[in-house]
């Protein structure tokens, strides 16, 4: 992306590097640390984590279907819930790092824990046959003792289906076996939660210049997607065609290399400490406004006194920001009921210096306005939920489609779980194309850069087209099923090539390249400065909600219709895609309304 203006830092463009605590203070020993010498260590750590993650999540549906005897549609629901947890866990990790420990300890402990778990898993799996190891080694390298126990101990997994048996003849997993599975998913989320966002924060804290941090973020996303591609292709291929144990060993080696590199760079890192939870102030505004609900605001503004902060007694007083609270502006009129949180009443502050006596009854005007800024952007944020539901449903069902299609390319069989790599490649290619060609062309033609809202809107359109394309492909697949009279044969594979799924998945990736980065930019620019370190977590939250609601949607459809039997050759999956396309189209109208009504705040200016 080209930059504008002078060469001085542009802090509002950097996603997680603009909190004052990231800058070493005078006399701090961290001043002579950081810089590009840390980059190789952080890069290897990012790659190691990403390779393992890609191999785990891409093949999860296939694992559930083939190795745990889970019916295919049930596998989609379980996978959606697991992916939702994996998306939400890093948000919790970021909050823990910001509020309590700092990012480096959380990243280090998370990655060391993953290696210890991987070592335990490998020892357990090496004592069993590759057939047994094959059952459970498709989860990620951070994957949990519980996953390997379900693979290694016969009592924690169902008996494999007999050759030639239909899906209904397979022995289902018992309650205890499913409990072990859910415990494994929970532990996987705990292992995954500490590193993803905090790795980016740790990298950004090594640099003072905005340009350097921009380069770091660019490389972070390159490593994130490139390592996911490797995990989704090479490791999944080894798991499907060579040995689950070997695939797991490769993931474990990647994890070990990552944590070794991270720890090797310890002497060179700046290690920013905890910053305190940015959500505390938001909670205080809500509580204070509720506790003062009966306070009358219908008097003249001259009679109301609002709190702007502790009065400064000297230039060195860091707690204060005003000298005369009554001379400053009142809160804005929008969402005026929240203004009660900043309204001074008897006993809220000390008369001498204005320090707070009851912090959960009084907030500053700035804190109230920050809360309002978050409220204003929530409708736009909510417009992404339907897109996330569609994406979560699409990414899982395309794996089931691939299992029922011809995956041969010459002498090579494409693993069904690797089809999602098309989305990753499309995201990377689209980002490069946007950055190097389309956005510069747009600027030359129009004289300005597309706004985040425009990019998000274009992503909505591509998402609808992707869903419609998936519906067309599924309709064609079912036409071949009916032509061969194979509706009653669950294991029958259509001669239709899996390459038909490339276009829909490429459109989905291009849409993601527009609306997710556009959302990150919007939240970062429009959120109040104290919340910018966690503003990018808004995207992760909406992704997690999408996966959870996707599982709920599939459950509702199964109860209300006959579209999703366990036999995919008797399903009406195209109806699901058309339903999602209609929902996404209506949601696009809702988004346009929200975008039209939204006024850019640019609160960071």
Secondary structure as GFF3:
##gff-version 3
##sequence-region A 1 605
A	DSSP	three_ten_helix	11	13	.	.	.	ID=ss1
A	DSSP	three_ten_helix	20	22	.	.	.	ID=ss2
A	DSSP	three_ten_helix	29	32	.	.	.	ID=ss3
A	DSSP	three_ten_helix	36	38	.	.	.	ID=ss4
A	DSSP	alpha_helix	39	58	.	.	.	ID=ss5
A	DSSP	alpha_helix	60	67	.	.	.	ID=ss6
A	DSSP	alpha_helix	72	96	.	.	.	ID=ss7
A	DSSP	pi_helix	97	101	.	.	.	ID=ss8
A	DSSP	alpha_helix	103	126	.	.	.	ID=ss9
A	DSSP	alpha_helix	130	136	.	.	.	ID=ss10
A	DSSP	alpha_helix	145	152	.	.	.	ID=ss11
A	DSSP	three_ten_helix	154	156	.	.	.	ID=ss12
A	DSSP	three_ten_helix	167	169	.	.	.	ID=ss13
A	DSSP	alpha_helix	175	192	.	.	.	ID=ss14
A	DSSP	alpha_helix	196	204	.	.	.	ID=ss15
A	DSSP	alpha_helix	210	230	.	.	.	ID=ss16
A	DSSP	pi_helix	231	235	.	.	.	ID=ss17
A	DSSP	alpha_helix	236	241	.	.	.	ID=ss18
A	DSSP	alpha_helix	244	264	.	.	.	ID=ss19
A	DSSP	three_ten_helix	266	268	.	.	.	ID=ss20
A	DSSP	alpha_helix	279	291	.	.	.	ID=ss21
A	DSSP	three_ten_helix	301	303	.	.	.	ID=ss22
A	DSSP	beta_strand	310	311	.	.	.	ID=ss23
A	DSSP	beta_strand	320	322	.	.	.	ID=ss24
A	DSSP	three_ten_helix	325	327	.	.	.	ID=ss25
A	DSSP	three_ten_helix	336	342	.	.	.	ID=ss26
A	DSSP	alpha_helix	365	382	.	.	.	ID=ss27
A	DSSP	alpha_helix	385	403	.	.	.	ID=ss28
A	DSSP	beta_strand	408	409	.	.	.	ID=ss29
A	DSSP	beta_strand	412	413	.	.	.	ID=ss30
A	DSSP	three_ten_helix	416	420	.	.	.	ID=ss31
A	DSSP	alpha_helix	421	433	.	.	.	ID=ss32
A	DSSP	pi_helix	434	438	.	.	.	ID=ss33
A	DSSP	alpha_helix	439	446	.	.	.	ID=ss34
A	DSSP	alpha_helix	452	483	.	.	.	ID=ss35
A	DSSP	alpha_helix	500	526	.	.	.	ID=ss36
A	DSSP	three_ten_helix	529	531	.	.	.	ID=ss37
A	DSSP	alpha_helix	532	535	.	.	.	ID=ss38
A	DSSP	alpha_helix	537	560	.	.	.	ID=ss39
A	DSSP	three_ten_helix	568	570	.	.	.	ID=ss40
A	DSSP	alpha_helix	573	597	.	.	.	ID=ss41
###
